[in-house]
Amino acid sequence: MDINLKQLETLIFYQTYKIERAVSGTGYLPKTAIGVGTFLLDNQGDLDLLTAKQQVTFMKILQPLLEANADD
């Protein structure tokens, strides 16, 4: 999967309210999802560098938000 880094950057730095809404009631903390997103930005979106837990966080929280924003 190719990640739109500009879209991820916008989500992480300017639309954190979307992340907060997405994690509500899941047991995840917003800072966890933001940390995974920041790590991906720092590593040019290379998903292979994520640990198993980070991959799950990405797939459950960030990926749906990025896909929803792609439709906008």
N, C-alpha and C positions, 0 to 999 in steps of 0.2 A: 504494500500500500504506500502510495506517495502522499506525503503530508504537505498541505499548503502551509508553508512556514509563516507567510504574512498573515494568513487567517488565524493560525495558532497564536502568533504574537498578539494580534488584536484581542483574541479571547482571553489570554493570560494577563495582559496588562490593562485592557480597557473595558472588558466585559466580564469581570470577575463575578458580577451578580448572577450571570448565567451558570457559572460553576457552582456558586452557593446554592442556587435553586436546584441544580441537578443532583447535588450530594445530599440534599435535605431528606432525612429519613433513611438513608442508605447505610449509615455507620461510617462513611468516609468523611474525612475532614477536607474542607476546601483547600487548605494549604498542602495537603497530600497531592491532590490533582494539579494544583498550580506548580508544585515541585516537579512532578513528572513532565508537565508541559515545558517548564523552564529547562529541564535536562534535555528534552528533545530539541528545543531551540538551540541550545549550546552545542549539540551534536548533529546539526543539520538534519534533524528528523529521522535519524537512524534507529528504527525500532529494535534492531538486533541487540543494541546496547542495554536495553531495559531488562531488569530482573523479571522473574515470573510475576511477582506481585505488582510491579510497575506496569507490566503489560496488561494485567487485569484491570488496573485503575484506568489505564488509557482506553481500553475497550469498553468499559462500563460507563465512564464519565466523559472523557474528552472526545472520543471518536463520534459518538452520537451528536455532540454539540457541533463538531466540525462538519459533519454530514448535513445537519440541519442548516448551518450557515451557508453551505455550498449551494443550497436551493434558493437562497435569498438573492 
